[in-house]
Each structure stands twice: as C-alpha cells, then as structure tokens.
Amino acid sequence: MKTTLLFLLFVLAAAGPAMAQKTTPPKAAAAKKTSPTTAVQPAGPAPTFLLDCATDLPPAGPLQKMHCETRHLTLPAPPADTPLTVDARTNGGITVRAWAGTNVRVRARITGKAATAETARALAAAVRLSTTNHTLRAALANGSVEGWAVSYELLVPAQTNLVLTAVNGALTLENVRGQLRLTTTNGPLVLRGVSGDVRAQTTNGRIDLSLSGETWTGPGLEVNTVNGDISWELPAEYTATVLARTTRGRVAAELNTKRLNLLPHNLAATLGKGGVQLKASTVNGNVRVTQPRPAPAAAPADSLDAE
C-alpha cells in the first residue's frame, strides 16, 4: 500500500508542469498580435522662405562691418477676431504670404553693423524677438535702436487679420484676405491678390497693386501714398468700382469698360456690374490703372455634313 501511494505521488509530480502549460490561456499572446499600432501623423507642408542673408541686404558704411543671421519661429494663428501684429519700427521690411498651413511661420533676418565684425556679430546676437499677445517685435535689452535691423517674412493662413507697421522698409502682401492695416513711412507697398477690408498707406514710397479673381471680396480697398507713383493692375474680367486720384500728377487708364470718367487728376470707372469701391490716391505722383484685353472667344468648330 505504501509503495502504491509513493508511485501515485511520483506520477502527479511529473505531470504537474505539463498540466500547467495546458491550462495557460492563449488569449494574452493573441492579444499581443492584434494590438493596434499608433498611426504616424503626416508632416505639415514645408515652408518655403525667400528672405535670406544673400540678397537685398541694407548697405553698410565704408568703415563698417556687417553680420547677418536668420531665426525661425512658429506661432499659433490668432483667433478670428484678433489681428496678428508685426512691428518693424526699427529698420526693416515685412513680407506676408498665404500658405496651406494652419499656423504662422516666421523667418526674421537680423543684421548688425559696427566698426568690427565681432561687435557686429554681438549686436545681432543681442536682438531679442518677442511674440506677446499675437504681436511680433524686436528690441535690444538696453533700448538702443542704433546699428541693427530686423526684416520679417511670414507665412500665414490665407484668412488672417493683420496690422503691419514699418518706418524704413517695404510692406509686401500676397494672397491674404482679412482686415488688413498696413503703414510704413519710407518704403513701398506691394499688394498682390489681397482682399477683405484693406487700408494701406506709405509716406515716401510707390504702390504696386495687382488684384486677382473676378471680383473683390470684402468691404473694400483704400491705398494712399504722399510721395510716390501708383501702378494698379486688374484682371481682364473684373467687377468693381474703381476710383483713383492724384494731386500733383496724372492719371492714366486702360480699362475694358466704357463706363468711366477719366480726367487729368481723377478716375472713376465701373467694371462689370460695379459694386465695391476700390480707391487709390497719391499727392505727388502718377497713377496708372490697367486691364489686359479679354481673351478672344473661341471660334465654333466647323460642322461636317453627314454623308
């Protein structure tokens, strides 16, 4: 009896590991195989900047050295009721272009000028950029505005409200719509494909204006310069009311309409069905407003008699 009992205990001990393997549930391994993988989010569109340290640099004096560097920022787009403000009231221009992204990309070109290259480099490095309350500006810690300059290039969503201010620099906008307020003292205004509620002015600078589409979208356009010519191009088929004037200069127009009143210093023209008023004026300068000729209508294809 004792021998039989010992034999049974031996059999149970040998079978224990096998039984444990059989009772292990296979679900854990299966779950591991079927667990979902995290999807890789596609990267956003890559920005293409044109501002660099190789072109259009401000000249240095004959006894000065210059250092140039660029910095990049990524900012959230402002809320719909808040403008993005760019303050370049040191020395420098601002270029803003629409892009397919949902945020704001910035390239700042910073230059320093001094008697030595080391001092110019240190001066540029000391410039600080701030972006508080959707306002982009540059400054030195000691408040000095001498010897340095910052120009900006921004890529923004197409629908963005803007307030741009410069003293010695150009303001350039491409394909942006919204409430746009642009002011520079010494520099040109270049506006291409803009729309919305646009007010732009310069004191000493020309205005180059080129519109796109079939009609103006938004409350209207008003651009002004004191000392500078205005060149205004409209699409061949466009609907708007165009008003242009100069105090000491001439107004010329080549438009695809007979509904116009052209005088030496004033122009009032109705394009298409008329509508939104678009205004441009200068004090000391000429104004030229043009449209290309409409494309000729395609000739009907010759019909062939059925045989």
WOSUL-V155930 format. One line per field, one symbol per residue. burial: # if it has 24 or more other C-alpha atoms within 12 Angstrom, else .. A space follows every 10 residues. Layout:
BEGIN
burial->???
END
This chain:
BEGIN
burial->.......... .......... .......... .......... ......#.#. #.....##.. ....###### #...####.. ..######## #########. #.######## ####.....# #######.#. ...####### ......#### ########## ########## ########## ########## ########## ########## ##..###..# ########## ########## #######.## #######... .#..###### ##...##### ########## #......... .......
END
